[in-house]
């Protein structure tokens, strides 16, 4: 998976939750979150983008993708999204 290979999986699987805005790590988290969100949006067909682009963080985009396309029958399917 592209995101995992770039060591950014934590942005979509809750391993790297959003820090408080007062946390010194927040700025870096925010920048990297935008990158991960862009990766997710940029691989979509153009007709899907409007459905997902308004989510503010990558984790929410990912959750919406899973809810939209994963029926619960094949867990491996989540990693193919």
PyMOL commands that set and color helices and strands:
alter all, ss='L'
color gray80, all
select helices_A, chain A and resi 2-5+10-13+26-42+46-52+58-69+76-80
alter helices_A, ss='H'
color red, helices_A
deselect
rebuild
show_as cartoon
